């Protein structure tokens, strides 16, 4: 593996982000955590998040790709290394790695790597094989749970779980590194324009929440019952936890991989209308089904949001001012993202989740960076705490 100047610079940047996050773990996140537990967790935390901040950077990604092309067996060293670290972490915290369903975790982290390695597809054209591997990887992840606790730190309120980070890294490694899907955008960077985009998209989304939510008694202002310092700490910890555990994971799979691959597949077909039509009919039917199988008013709300989102995508695609497929893929993933929140059991919440899916996907289109769509996701999820609101589900 050739050590270039760009590679060294990207490793340094990843180290800086790791140090910043580690300091946030140490303060103010150590309350209720013993020093012994913290010291055991810290090396694993540093290693895992250094990889999170490094693996998606172009120079590092290219270097790994060059290395695994030399011998196919090299592709399996990364998931094997993660599994070894995971096993060690469980053992030192008194867990039995063989309890529960450990083979499902092995399947999730090895299956997509094995599938792409055996296929040895180097073309940038996205095919149905790629989407099949995506579904077969993500669905078990969505329903996956282990008996063992793998929180980091192990007790006292962790930032994330080891198994969760492993699945996140598997997504990046399998699709961006081994398969070579371009512009997954999984790397932290500071760009002022991207930050402004993320902030105004968040504010625009919440303007719609306020405008619609108050009119149907979906949200209430309840204010704050904590002092400023306690409230600030609570908001900060919630933001960090939401960003690492929820937002980054969902944005990688929904935007960096799925929306990205859909846009490329539609672009290859040189016709967006067939994808738009099939997607709209299917998701509109799903939206009606979702609305009328849940209790509550405004049963038509998810279907109306679906119509508006697909109408917007149609107008934008038809204008031919943007790369073909971008906004059709945005509509498809945005509505799908909202409808999979069926578990929330709230009709209005699902409708807003569809709008949020559009907001996150739009941010990804404009920034080409999962970390900024995750930033919007984090802000949306913590806005209830920030603004002192209560959602009436």
C-alpha positions, 0 to 999 in steps of 0.5 A: 500500500503506497503511502501518499501525502493525501493519505497521510493528510486524511489519516491526520484529519481522521485522528483530529475528529477522533480526538474531538469525539473522545473528549466529548465522551470524557466530558460530559459523558462520563457521569455514572461511569466508573473509571475502570469501565471507561478505561476498558472501553476507551481503546475500542472507542478510539479505534472504531471511531477512527475507522468511522472517520477514515474509511470513507475518505477518497485517498484511504478508500482508494488505498484499501481498494488497491490492496484488496485487488492484489489478492481477494482474501485481503477483502475479508481481513477487515470484517475478520478484524472487527469480529475479533475486536468485538469478541475481545470486548465481550470477553473482557466485559464478562459476556459469552460471545456464543450466546444468543444469535452470534451467527447472524452478526457474522452473516451481516458483516461477511455476506455483502463482502463475500458476495461482492468479492466473488462477483468481482464487479468493477463496472460503475453500472448499478444492477439489480444484484447490488440492490439485492445484496443491499436488501439482504444485508439491511433487513437482517440488520433492521431486525437484528438483536444480540443477547450480549450487551455491547454498549461503549462504555459497557455500563453507565450510558454508552455512546453507541454499541459495538455491534451497531458500529460494526454494521455501520462500517460493514455498509461503508466497507462492502458498498464503497470499498469492495463494490466501489460505489462512488460518492457514498460520501461517508466522511466528516469535513467542514464546509461552510456552504454545506453547513448553511445548507444543513441548517436552512433545510432543518429550519425549513422542515420545522417550519412545516412541522409548526405550520401543520402540527399546531393546526392539528394539535400534533405539537404542544409547547411545554417549555423547560423544567431544567436549569440552563446548564442541566438543559445544555448538557442534556441537549448536547448528550442527546445530540451526540447520541442521536448523531452516532447511533441513529442519524449516521446509520440511517443516512448511510444506508438510506441516502449514501447507499440506497438513494445514491444507487437508485439515482445511478440506476435511473441515470443508466436507464436514460428514462426516469418516468418508468421508475417514477410511475412504478414507484409512485403507484406502489408507495401511494398504495402503501401510504393509503394502507398505512393511513387506514390501518392505524388509529387516528385522524387524517388517515389521508395524510401519508398519501397526500404527502406522497402525492406532493413529494412525487409531484415535486420530483416530477416537476423537477425531473421534467425541467431537465435542469438537474442530473436525471434520476436525482429527484426521482430517487429522492422521492422513492427513498424519502417516502420509503423512509417515512413509511418504514416508521409505521412502528411509531403508530402515528399517522401524522408522524409518518407523514412528517417522516416522509417530508423529513426523508425528502429533507435529508435526501435533498441535503445529501444531493446538495452536499454529497456527504452523509455526515451533513444529512445526518446533521439535519437528521440529528437536529430534527430528532432533537428539536423537541428538546431544543424548542421545548415541545411535545409531540402528540402521537 
